[in-house]
Amino acid sequence: MVFIYGSNFYGKVAQVNHQWIETKFATFMFFPIFPIGSILVTSSSFRERQGINISTYKKSVAATYARIFSLLFAIWFIYDLFSSYSFGKLNDLVWALIFSALWVYFYFFYGRPTADELTIRNKVGTVTGMYALPNWFDFSYRRNKLRDYENLYKTKYPDNDWKTDLRDNHTDPEKLPLLYIIALYNCTVYDIPENDELYNKADLMYNPVAKQP
């Protein structure tokens, strides 16, 4: 029996180290109608995704519609090119090439992480195992994660304060990964100049080996 209504994942973008973003869509005859929510995928199987729910990711939604419609239009003009007996075949060929090129772009190139995004995600992933930008998550999630990381720092270094340690020009390299992730989340939760400065310093001091998308 054919499932007329349902849901499925589309719009794979932003892949780094085998983690990426996809969006779950409500579907009609497997055609995506509207987005339900996005997810940072950490593992996947047929029609199943495991990971962390994030705010609806606009690039994933845009990629979904752009890939489908560019493919449909390319198929239409290719079909018309070989079935038409009119003098419009040159136009059909041009449009077929244009939409085919658009499909290639949106499928293989659109939504790739920028160099800056790749750098941050590598640093975050090295510490947490999740190659995600904090601004993908809502404020409550970021605040809770900040508290978790601060508590972890207090547990590992009970006689130290993370802000004082970060300001110290002779910070123990062992502390840098955790200091970086705390400073990053602190900056996104409490957006004030002092926290920007702390994050910029942590960003300069912490430089793990980068991983490619």
N, C-alpha and C positions, 0 to 999 in steps of 0.2 A: 504493500500500500504506500502511495506517495504521501510524504508529509508536506502539507501545503503551508502551514504556519510552523515556525520554530525559531531557533537562534543558532548563530554560528560566529566564529571568530574570523575577522578580516583585518587588513591594513597593517601587516607586519612592517615595522620601521624601527629605527634607532637600535640596531643590534650591536652589542658589545660583549665579547667573551661569552657567547652562547646564551645571552639574555637579551630580550627585545620587548617591544610594546606591541600589543594587538588590542583591538576593540571588539567587544561582543555586540552583534547587531541582531535586532529582531528581523526575521526573514519571511519572505513569501516566495514559495517555490525556490528556496535557497538563494533568492535575491535579497541583498541587504536593504532594509527599508529605513530604519533609524537606529542610532547607537544606543546601547544600554549602559555601557561602561567600559573603561579601559583597564588593562592589567599589565603589570611588568611580569613577563613570562620567564620563569626559571627552569621549567621543564614542561614537556608537552607530549601528548599522544593524540590519536584520532579524535577530533571534536572535543578534546579535553585540554585544559591549560592549568598549570599550577604556578602560583606566584603571589604577588601582592596587588590588590586593587588600588588603582590610582585615579586621579581626576581624569575626566574624559580628555583624551589626548587629540588635539585638533589635527595634527599632522597624520595620525593614523586614520582618522575619519576622512580627511581629504584624500589620502592615498587610496582608500577603499573605493570611493566614488570615481576618482580619476582613473584608476586602473580598469574598473569595470566598463565605464562609458567609453574610454578611449579604445578598449578592445572591441566593444560592440560596434562602434562606428567604423573601426578598421575592417572588421569582418563584413559590415554592410557594404562599404565601398569596394572591397575586393570582390564580393559577390556580384555587385552591380557591374564591376569592370568586366567580368567574364560572362555576364549574362545579357548585357545591354547591346543592342544593335544600333544605337544612336551614335551621334558624333560627340557625345560627351565623355568618351572613354578617357581622354587626357585629363579631364577634371577629376574623374574617378580615381585615376592613378595617383594624381597629386594628393588628393585627400586621403587615399589609402596609405600613402607613404607618411603623411603628416600624423595621422592618428596612430599608425604603427610606431613611429618614433616617439610619440607622446607616451604610448604604453610602455615602451622600453625604458624611457626616463622615469616614469612614475613607479615602475615595478623594480628596477634595479638601482636607481640612484636617488630618488626622492626619499627624504626622511633619514638619510644617513647622518650620524652625529658629526657636528662640527669639530674642529681641532680642539677648541676650548672645552667643549662638552666632553669630548673623549678624555681629555686630561683629568677633568674633575671626576668623571665616572670611574676611571681607573684608580684614582686615589681612594674614592669612597669604597669601591669594590674590594680593594686590597685589605681594607680594614673590616668591612662588614660582610663581604661575600655577595652583596647586592649592588649591582652596577646601576644605581639609580640616582637621579638628581633630587635633592630634598623638595624642590618646588613642584615636583610631580604629586606630592602628597598634600593632604589638607593640613590646616594649622594644628588641629588637635593631635594628629599623628606625629607631626614634627616636634611638637612640644613634649609629647610623651617619650619620643626617642631621645631627645636632648636630655631629659631627666635620667633615662636609662644609662646613657653614656657617662653622664656626670657621676652617677652612683657607682658605675663600674670603675671610674677613675679614683674615686674616694676609697673604694675597696682595695684596689691594687696599690695605691699610694696614699695611705691614710694620713700621712703627715704633710701632704702637699695640697696646694690649691692650683687648679689648672690654669687660671689666668696669670697667677704669679709665675708659674713654671714657664708659661708661654712667653712672658715678657723677659725671662732670663735668657741672655744671649748664649748661655752655656747649657742649654736644655739637654737632658739625657736623650740620645737618639731612640732609646727604647720607648720613650713616651710619645714620640712624635706622631705615630699613626693615630693614637687615641686623641691626642691634642688636636689633630687636624679635623677629625670628624666632629668633635665637640665644638670647635670654633666655627665650623661650617654650619651646623644646625643652629648654634647660638645666634649666628648672624641672620639666618632666615626667620628665626622666631622673634628675636628682639633686634629690629633693624635700626641701630643707632651707630653713629660714627665710630665710637669706641670699639664696638664689636666688629665693624668692618676692618678696622686696623688690626685687631687680633687675628681675624681670618686671613688677611693679606700676609701677615707674618708667618702663620702656620703654613699657608700655601707655598711660600718661598722656601721654608725649611724642610718640608716633607716632599720628597721626590722618589717614589717607588718606580720600579721598572714598569713601563707602559705596556699594555696589551692591546692588540689590534682588534677592530670590530669583527 
